[in-house]
Amino acid sequence: DQHAVDSVAMLLFDAASNPTQQMKLPPGSMLSPGVGVHNFDTFIPATILRQRLGSDRHLSSWWDERHHLGMDPLEDGLRRDRMLGRLWFYHHSEQIRAAIAGAVQRATAIDPERAVAVDDRTRAVLPVYIACSTVGGTGSSGFLEVVAAVHAATPVGWYPRIRAFLLLPGAFEGQAGRAVGGDVLLARHKANAYGFFKE
C-alpha cells in the first residue's frame, strides 16, 4: 500500500564528483525523486590533512603519514585507494550519518505492526540492503561505517536486518585486464578485497 511505498528510501554515496565518472543508467531510465545521491563537495585530501591532522587525535591515530598525496582535487573517485576512502568517509561522516538517519526515519515511519517481526516478535524489522564493490576506494573502505550508521540510526523497537550485495574482483576482471597496466590493477583489486573481508 502507499504507506509501504512511502517508507522506501534509497541512498547513493559516491566520491566521484566528475559527471563522466558517475553511475550510468540504462537508456530511458532515471532515478526517482526520492533517491538521495550524495557526492558532496570536491575532495582535496592534502588540504583536509593539513587542516586537521595536527589537532584531530582520532585522525592522527590511523592516518599513515607515509602515504603520498598530491595537491590536486579528486573528482574521478578515490583511485582504488582504501586509505583515501577512509579519509573521505571520515571527512564526510556527519553528512553521511545524517543522510542515513533521514532514510531510516522515513523507512520506520510506517506503523511497526505493518513491518515483519523478528523471531522473538518483540521488534519490527527494518530491511536494509547495501550494494558496494570490495575493490575500489569508496565501497572497500566505507562499508563498516555505513553499517554502523544504520545501527546507530535505528530507533528503539526496530531491528536492522542488513543484507549486502558485494562485487568481488572477478566482476571487474575483464575490464581491468584490458586496461594499460592491467596486471597491477588486478593485483590492487585483490588486495582491496582482501582488506575488505579481513576487516
Buried (B, 14 or more C-beta within 10 A) or exposed (E): EEEEEEBBBEBBBBBBBEEEBBEEEEEEEEEEEEEBEBBBEEBBBEEBBEEBEEEBEEBEEEBEEEEEBEEEBBBEBBEBBBBBBBBBBBBBEEEBBBBBBBBBEBBBEBEBEEBEEEEEEEBBBBEBEBEBBBBBBBBBBBBEBBBEBBBEBBEEEBBBEBEEEBBBBEBBBEEBEEEEEBEEBBEBBBBBBEEBEEE
